[in-house]
Each structure stands twice: as structure tokens, then as C-alpha cells.
Amino acid sequence: MKNRAGRRKRAQEENKAAAKASDSKQQQKIAGGQRKDDGTDQKQLKKNKQKKRNTKPRLDALLVKPAQGKSYADVLRELRSNAKPEETGTEIKAVRKTRAGDMLLELGPGSKDTAGFSSALKNILVEKANISTLEPKETLEFRDLDCLTTTEEVCAAVKAKLGISDGDVKISLTNANSRGLRMAIVQLTQPNANGECTSDSINIVGGASTVPPLCGENSGQHIYLNFNGINDINIIIATSSSAAVPRSWNIKIAQIACDCPTFAPTGCLMYYTGATGTVKSFNYGTTANNNLKTNGLPGTREIANLNYGICIATQPGYCSIRWTQASGDPYSFTLTGNTIGLSVDPGLPSESVNGDACTTDFIVVSNPTGFAADRFCGNALPTLTSATKPFVLTVITDGNELNDVGNRGFSLSYTQARCTGP
């Protein structure tokens, strides 16, 4: 009994000592975050000993995609016979074949005129291959910005600090945290894709309907897909090592009960339930795709080979729907033709095209008032009103973008109108 009492007393003393030490450490931890009277942070007075990472810089590269009917071997044979990188001071570090069968030319750090070499290759490989430049992206994070900081201020500061006068600088500001602070994610992008989902893609398979491969920038977009019996629906994200660019995705998945009011009708890949709203095509953006075609002109942002429906749930007491281009952007409907020409010379006609003239990329609005046709394409969209229910906007794109220069897709506003009359 005496031994047990002794052990119990020693255990109690040890617990008290451990609790005292824990309180002392906690006090030290809290004190470490306090500010001194002179406004300096005690944490900042400590030297952070961080291990330097020994990272190698990524090299610029050219992606050579053989044209239809041509192979990797055909392109390689042509380059070996006619390419002269030494004339432009270009160093080819390595030649690799990607999993997609394309050719990746890694350029050495001493290359002086990458653009000149790319132009020379295009002249050599006319109608034999498409060539695009792959340049590394850098992502910068700025933390603890005050809640009043704007995107324009961050963009101006980055450009001034890095000496950038133009180019594509993407800024994304997060919401303020509990301390009223925000975080900015900055991407310095370079042309790196050819407008088709050949390098990266999101494939959704196993559902009751077919979803085309998707790629590009699709923030805020959604897809509704019915189950095919008891089969699983799988999301497969494929990326290629041929494109040295950062990727990111954040996908929310929700299962909807069959009797839920938000259950999308069959055939509706996108479904909106508001009386008013905005719909966008996949990969729609306010800037053109900077990737050049074989003819030296910018490609399209539209994803090829699409056929899907955008459905709007009819509100009680509403009988028609009106479609208009999104305000503030004159190029919010650019499906076919020379959009780049309009940007360079705003005086060029931006007429809407409809009917039988729309055979490649177009939208369909059923029985629009005042129009004999239901197909619309070109570089402008007239205001369309339709009383045909259900309210559906059908989107069609083909696989031939040869004559489409700098198209962006569409961003359209819709408004349902109340029924009138008895």
C-alpha cells in the first residue's frame, strides 16, 4: 500500500511538472506573435534558416504537330534535311516524341532567336505540321494584401517590378480572410496550346450521354449528366509532359435526386434555373488564343467537335425568352470568320450570319421572332426572342477551324419574359 501511494504521488508530481512546462511553452508561443512597442514583429527578428532548393530552370520548346496524313517520321526527315538552327543562333537541346505522336524540340538556354527559328520551321513545314511555342510559366503568390487591393493594382505592380510592358498576366484575388486579408495568385502565361484538347483534357465517361473532351479555361462552368443504370461515372484528367505549363482544377460533384426541382432534363449538358442569367461556351475568354496556325494567324478558343444543349428552366408565369450579347464586350459572340481583323480594325463589318450560311460553328434558337432561320454564327448576334418551350440553346462546332481566326466563342445574357394577355 505504501509503495502504491508513493508511485501515485510521484505520478501526480510529474503531471504537474508537465502541465507547467506546457503552459510555459504556450505562453512563449503566444508571446512570439506579439508586436513590440516600436511596431516591429518579434518573429521577423529571427533569421529563417531555409534550405535553398536546387531547381533547374525550364527551357523553351517548340511543339511540332504533324498535319493529317503526316507522321512523326515524315516531319523528322524534313527537319534533318532542311532545318538550319545555326542560322538563327538556336541550340536544339533534345528532340522527343510525345505520347500523342507529336515532336517536342527542347531549345538550349543559349538560343538567341527562338521566334526566327520557329518562323523558319513554319516555312519548311508548310501544310505538313503545326508549330507552337512552349514557354515556361511562373506563378507568384502575394500574401497579406489588404482587403481594398484591386486586380489592377497587383497587375500594375508586377509589370513595373518585372519590367513587363505587355503579354498575358493573369491575376486572381481570393476573398478576404478573418483578418480582412486576401491572397493574389499571379500567372505569367505564354502561348502553349493549339486550341484542341490534344495535350491536356478532362474526359467524363460512363454516363447516359456522351460528354466531349474538354480543356482550356472553364472556371465557373458546370455539366449535368444522368447515370447509365448502376454504372459509375468516371472523371479522367489527362496531362501531357509535352506542355511545360502549370495546371489546376477544382471540381465539385453533387448527386441530385430524381424528384429534385433542379434535376436537369435529358439532353441538357448545362442547366440554368434563374429568370435571368449569363451562359458561356466552354473555354470562352475575352482574349484570343495566341497560338498561331500554319498560316501565321491566331487560332480559335472554341473547342472543336461539340454538340450540346444549354437549357433554361421555364419560370411559372413566363412565356418567352430573350437572348442578347453580354454587355461591355463587343466580341462576346464570335463563332466564325475573322475576329482578329475586327479587333485590329474596328471599322470592319461585324454582321450577324444566319440560316444556311452557318454550316460549321453555330448556335440554334428555335423559332426566333422575326427570323426565318434558327441558326446563327459570325461575329455578332442580333437580339433573339423565342416562345418555343422548353428554352434550349443548342451549340454546334465542327473539327475544321481553318477559316476561323481568333474566335472566342460566346457569352450571352438571357431574360425570361412574363406572359401577357388573357
NORHU-V695280 format. One record per residue. NEAR is the number of other ideal C-beta (glycine too) atoms within 8 Angstrom. Layout:
near
NEAR
NEAR
This chain:
near
4
5
6
7
8
8
8
8
8
8
8
8
8
8
8
8
8
8
8
8
8
8
8
8
8
8
8
8
8
8
8
8
8
7
6
8
3
4
5
8
8
12
7
6
6
6
3
4
4
4
4
4
4
4
4
4
6
5
10
10
12
15
17
15
13
13
10
3
3
9
7
10
6
10
15
10
8
12
12
6
6
6
10
6
9
6
6
10
9
14
10
10
7
7
8
8
7
12
6
9
8
13
15
15
11
11
14
10
6
6
12
6
9
11
7
9
14
11
8
12
13
11
7
10
14
7
5
10
12
9
14
13
14
14
9
10
11
6
9
8
8
8
6
4
12
7
8
4
10
7
8
6
8
15
10
8
8
13
11
7
6
7
6
9
5
3
8
8
12
8
11
8
11
8
4
8
7
3
5
7
11
12
11
14
10
14
11
14
10
11
10
13
13
10
12
8
10
9
12
11
11
11
10
12
8
8
12
7
9
4
11
9
7
12
12
11
5
8
4
5
8
6
8
10
11
9
9
7
4
3
7
4
10
7
9
8
9
8
8
11
6
12
12
7
9
6
6
4
6
4
5
4
5
4
4
9
6
5
4
7
4
7
9
9
8
6
8
12
11
13
13
11
7
5
6
7
8
8
11
11
10
11
13
10
9
5
6
11
11
8
12
10
10
11
4
6
9
11
13
11
13
16
15
11
8
11
8
9
11
14
15
15
8
9
7
4
5
12
7
9
13
11
13
12
13
10
6
3
9
7
11
11
12
13
15
13
11
9
15
11
9
14
9
5
6
6
3
8
3
8
7
9
11
11
8
6
7
14
5
10
12
12
13
10
11
8
8
10
8
4
9
3
8
9
11
16
13
14
14
9
13
7
7
13
12
13
9
6
5
7
13
11
15
10
11
10
12
8
5
7
11
5
7
14
13
15
16
16
14
15
13
15
11
16
9
14
9
7
6
4
3
1
